[in-house]
Amino acid sequence: MSGAPKRVLIVDDEPAARAQLREVIDGLDGLSVVAEVNDGGAAIDAITEHMPDIVFLDIDMPGVDGFGVAKATEHLLYQLVFVTAHHQYALQAFDTNAIDYLLKPARPSVIEKCLAKILRQEVLTLQESTGRAGPANLVLSDSGTSRIVDRNHVLYIEALGRYRRIHLTREGARTHSLETLLSDTTLDDFEEQLDAGLFFRVHRGLLVNLVRVTALKAKERAHVVFLDGAGTPLPVARARVNALKSALRIATRV
């Protein structure tokens, strides 16, 4: 993930709950826990002092509860996620500006989906305010490690049976110390998450970064596309050739 890490504040009066959240967040690139606090009063002070991007907030706490914290800090800009053991707070929680509501004990996969939702929401907000697509990120799990990957670090994505392999650019490989990542996210879902003006489905099983395309060539009555950073050319479906040519002309003007 490019730029400064997202600043995360954890608020919970249970040490085990704080530790679980921190463990998941520490396993994600591009996130940094700036503080942990165990009561509502301290949470208000910490939000004001640290100005976090994301706050994981317990509801049932001594003194000021989670709703009181949310009310006292509603003038500040951050993404609020309520974390609680009680179902009955759900309706009240969504009357606030919370982006998500997690029930304890929240599984790591649930927390990761929540963080992916926050990133998608930020992109949609930027699109609505500017009228154009902004930076997008992918939240991926690979060999038990969760990573937030800058979309500009994706070279191409290929289908491999029930998995998809994400090939990274040189910059992405340096950032994550890996050349490829595996994911069970479908190519259709990747297309929805990534900017259509910069990524193109050249084949049923291939999604490429248009910015990295260096050439499109006919080869033995078929077409292949060359990418900067890819060791071999990739096949282009015959039905997609003309659309790819148009997409490449558009991409060069972005």
N, C-alpha and C positions, 0 to 999 in steps of 0.2 A: 504494500500500500504506500503510495507516494505521499509526501507531506508529513506534517507532525502527527504523532499517534493520537487517536481519540482518547480523551481523558475520561476516566471512569471513576465514579464514587460509589462505594458499597455501604449501605445503611441497614444494619440488622442487629438486634440485641442478642442473637444466638451466634456464638463463635463458630460453630460447625457450619452454619449456613453461610457465614462470611467466607470461611475457608473454601467451601465448595465453589462459590462464585469466583473467587480469586483464582482457583486452580484452572477453571475453564478459560477465564479471561487471559491468564498468563500464557495459555497455550495458543492464543491467537495473535498473529502478527498485526501490527497497526493499532493495538489497544494498550493503554497503560493505566493501571490503578493508581490514582493520585492520593486516595485516602480511604480508610475504613473507619466508620463510627458506629456506636451502639445505642444511640438514642436520638429522639427527634430534635431536641434542642441543639445538640451537637451537629446534627445533619443540616439544619438551617445555617449555622455558622460555616460549616465546611463547604456548602454549595456557594455561599456568598464569597468565601475566601478563594476557593480553587476554581470556580467557574467551570465545572465539568461539562463534557459533551453529553454524557450518558449517566443517569443515576438509577441504580438498582435499589429500590426502597421497600423495606418491610412496612406492613401496616400496623400490626399489633406491637406497640412498644410503650414502655413506661413514659409518663409525661406527655409530650406532644406525639400523637400518632402520625402515621404516614400521610393521612389526608390533611392533617394540620401542617405538615412540612410542605406538601404540594401547594396548599393555599398560600403559605407565607412566602413561597419562592416562585409563584406563578408568573411574576414579571421578568424572570430570568430565562434565558434561552438554553434549554437542555432537553434531551429525550428522556422521558420518565418511564420506567418499568417497575410496576408493583410486583413484589414477591411476597406471598403469604401462604399460610397453611389453611386458610378458610375460604370456602366457596362463596359464602354469603356476601362477601365484599365486592364481588365482580361488577354488579350493576353500578354501585357507587363509584368504583374505580374508573369506569369508562365515562362517568360524568365529569371527570377531570381531563387534563390534557395528556393522560398516559397513552403511550403508544402500544403497550402490551401489559399483560397480567399473567404472571406465572405462579403455579401452585407448587408449594414445597412438597417433597424435595424435587426440585426441577432437574431433570436429566440433562447432561451436557448437550445432547442433540437438540433439546428444546431451547436451551440458552443460545446455542449457535444459530438456530432458526430465528430467534428473537433478534439477534444482532444483524442477521442478514436482512430482516424486515426493516430495521432502522436504516441500514444503508440504502435499501431500495427507496424508502420514504424520502430520504435526503435527495436522491436523484430526481424523484418526481417533483419535489418542491422546487428544485432548481429549474427543472423544465418548465413548470408553470409560471415561474417568476421571470424567466428570461426568454421563453419561447424556443429554446433549443436544448439539446441534450447536454448534460454535464458529466463529470467524471463518474464512472460506474465501477463497482467493485464486486468481486465474487467471493463468497465465503465457502471454502472448500475443506473437506476432511481428507487427509492423505496419510495412510499408515498410522492412524491414531492421533495425528497432529492436525489441528485446525489452522487454516491460513486465510487471511484476507488478501486477495490478489487484485492488484490494479489492473483494470481491463486493458490498459496500454501495454502490459507485460504479457498478454496472451498473444502468441504467434498464430496458433490454430488449434482447433479441437477436433479430435477424431473419435468415431464410435468404435469400440472394441467389445463386441458382444453386449453384456449387460452393463459394461462400464464405458466411460468416456475418458480419453487421455488428453490432458491439457498440456500442449507444448508451449514452453515459455520462451520469450525473447532473451537475448543475451543479458539485458538489464534485469529481466525477471529472474533468470537463472542465478545472477549474482546476488539478488535480493534474498532469494529463498534457498540458495545453495543446492538447487535441484533444477534439472532441465525439463522434467515433466512431472505432472501430478495426475492421480486417478480420482475419478468422481463417479457416483451413480446418478448424478443429475442428467436428464435427457438432453439431447441437442435442441429439442423444441423449447425446453425451459431455458437453456443458455441463450437461444435467440431472443426470447422475451426479455431476459435480463440485460443483454448487451445492445448497444446502440446500433440500429439497423443501417445507419449511414456509414458505419465503420467495420461492421462484420457481415459476412456474406456466406450463405450456404451454397458452396460450389458443387456439392454432391450430397446424396442422401446421408452419407456418414462423415461429412467434412464441413466445418465452419472456419473460415479464414479471416484474418485481420487484413482489411484492404490496404491499410497504410503500409503494410510490409510486402505487398505484391510488387515484384520487380519486372515480371514478364508473363504474358499469356501467349502460348505457342501451340500451333497445330503439330501433332506428332502421330504419324501413322493413322490417319483418318480419325484421330481423337485430339482432344485438347488437354493441355496440362498448364498449371500455374506454378510460377516460381516465387518463393518467398525469401526475403532477406533473413537469413538465420536458419532456414530449413535445409537439411542435407540433400533432400531429393525433391523433384517436382511432384505436385499433387494432381490427381485426375480431376477433370471438370466434366460434369454430365453434359451431354450434347444439348439438352433442353435448357441448360443454364448459361450457355456461352454468351448469348446476346445480352442477357440481363446482367451478367458479370461485366461485360464491356461498358454498359451504361453505368453500373455502380462504380466502376473504376474512374470514369470521367467525373462523376459527382464527387467521389472521395478526394480527387486531386484538387478540388476547389474548396474543400472544407478548411 
